[in-house]
Amino acid sequence: MSDIEFPDTLLDLERAAWEELQAGRLTVATATAVQDAITAHAEATGVSRYTVEMALKKAVRHAATEA
């Protein structure tokens, strides 16, 4: 899963969503933007949407623990 290359825009969206989620203020607009971007990236790369989403979450939420 970690072999997927993500555009900065997708990483930024997921970071924003993760920050909002941790602060207890995740909005529908943010969540929708992330899901739409995940779907678009999955379609563009031919990778399953589930795989893209899990790899993206791992890249953003666990980046510090993998260093």
Buried (B, 14 or more C-beta within 10 A) or exposed (E): EEEBEBEEEBBEBBBBBBEBEEEEEBEEEBBEBBBEBBEBBBEEEEBEBEEBBBBBBBBBBEEEEEE
